[in-house]
Amino acid sequence: MLDASKKRNYSETKVVTIIGHGTTVVGEVKSQGTIRVEGVVSGRIHSDDTIVVHETGKVKADLVAGQVVISGEVEGNVFAHDRLEVNAKARLIGDITAPRVGIAEGVLFEGTCTMRPPGEIKPPTPSGPIPGPAPKAAI
């Protein structure tokens, strides 16, 4: 179990990875620092710090991070060790798990929400194939 006295500080402004507008990533993205998604990601995203989905971001992936901030579109399950923030005009289709959740007015959210104290919930383990385009049939 996590020691409550060892609270980790997360930073959504110290971005180390940017998936820019016009960029598409299919697969798994992992980073120790903050990831900012302005383009399209299909698969899984994992950050030891923060995941920020910008207004232009379109994500079809499961997200696991210390904190997650969504302003764009996410279709997938979201797990945040510390907090989840969903800003106005965002779209979130999937289940969310976090000790602290903030959802602005006007957000489209379809799914379930589980909230428990930090350390009492475990992040999901990746299972099955990474979602993405179907393989092309041989001709």
C-alpha positions in Angstrom: 0.0 0.0 0.0 1.2 3.5 -0.7 2.4 5.7 2.2 0.1 8.7 2.3 3.0 10.8 3.6 4.9 10.3 0.3 2.5 12.2 -1.9 3.9 12.5 -5.5 3.7 15.8 -7.3 2.6 15.5 -10.9 3.0 18.3 -13.5 0.9 18.7 -16.6 3.1 21.6 -17.7 6.5 19.8 -17.8 5.7 18.0 -21.0 8.4 15.6 -22.3 6.5 13.9 -25.1 4.2 15.6 -27.6 2.1 13.7 -30.1 1.4 16.6 -32.4 -1.6 17.6 -34.4 -1.5 15.7 -37.7 0.4 12.8 -36.1 -1.2 9.3 -35.7 0.3 6.7 -33.4 -0.9 3.1 -33.4 0.5 1.0 -30.5 1.7 1.5 -27.0 3.1 4.8 -25.8 5.1 4.8 -22.5 6.9 7.7 -20.7 8.2 8.5 -17.3 7.2 12.1 -17.9 4.2 14.0 -19.1 2.6 13.1 -22.4 0.6 15.7 -24.4 -1.7 14.3 -27.1 -2.7 16.8 -29.8 -3.0 14.2 -32.6 -4.5 10.7 -32.8 -3.5 7.7 -30.7 -4.9 4.2 -31.0 -3.6 1.6 -28.5 -2.4 2.2 -24.9 -0.9 5.2 -23.2 1.1 4.9 -19.9 2.8 7.7 -18.1 4.5 7.8 -14.7 3.5 11.4 -14.5 0.6 13.0 -16.5 -1.4 12.4 -19.7 -2.9 15.5 -21.2 -5.4 15.1 -24.1 -5.5 18.5 -25.9 -8.7 19.8 -27.5 -7.5 18.5 -30.9 -6.5 15.1 -29.4 -8.5 12.0 -30.4 -7.6 8.9 -28.4 -8.9 5.4 -28.8 -6.8 3.8 -26.0 -6.7 2.9 -22.3 -4.9 5.6 -20.3 -2.9 4.9 -17.1 -1.1 7.8 -15.3 -0.6 9.6 -12.1 -3.0 12.2 -13.3 -5.0 12.6 -16.5 -6.4 15.8 -18.0 -8.9 15.4 -20.9 -10.0 18.3 -23.1 -10.4 16.3 -26.4 -11.9 12.9 -27.2 -11.1 9.7 -25.4 -12.6 6.3 -26.1 -11.1 3.9 -23.6 -10.7 3.2 -19.9 -8.9 5.8 -17.8 -6.9 5.0 -14.6 -5.4 7.8 -12.6 -3.4 7.2 -9.5 -4.1 10.7 -8.1 -6.7 12.6 -10.2 -8.7 12.8 -13.4 -9.9 16.1 -14.8 -12.4 16.2 -17.7 -12.8 19.8 -19.1 -15.8 21.3 -20.8 -16.5 20.1 -24.4 -14.5 16.9 -23.8 -15.9 13.5 -24.8 -15.1 10.4 -22.7 -16.5 7.0 -23.5 -15.1 4.4 -21.1 -14.8 3.5 -17.4 -12.8 5.7 -15.1 -10.9 4.9 -11.9 -9.3 7.6 -9.7 -9.3 8.8 -6.1 -10.3 12.3 -7.3 -12.4 13.1 -10.3 -13.5 16.5 -11.7 -16.0 16.6 -14.6 -17.0 20.0 -16.0 -20.5 20.9 -17.1 -21.1 20.0 -20.8 -18.9 16.9 -20.9 -20.2 13.9 -22.7 -19.3 10.9 -20.4 -20.5 7.4 -20.9 -19.2 4.7 -18.5 -18.7 3.9 -14.9 -16.8 5.7 -12.3 -14.9 4.1 -9.4 -13.4 6.2 -6.7 -11.3 4.9 -3.8 -8.5 6.3 -1.7 -5.0 6.1 -3.3 -3.3 2.8 -2.8 -6.6 0.9 -2.6 -7.0 0.5 -6.3 -4.6 -1.2 -8.7 -4.0 -0.1 -12.4 -5.3 -2.5 -15.0 -2.8 -4.9 -16.6 -2.7 -4.8 -20.4 -4.5 -7.8 -21.9 -5.2 -8.8 -25.4 -4.1 -7.2 -28.7 -3.6 -3.5 -29.0 -6.6 -2.0 -30.8 -5.8 -0.6 -34.3 -6.6 -1.0 -37.9 -7.4 -4.6 -39.0 -4.6 -6.3 -40.9 -4.9 -6.2 -44.7 -5.9 -9.5 -46.3 -3.4 -11.0 -48.7 -4.5 -10.9 -52.3 
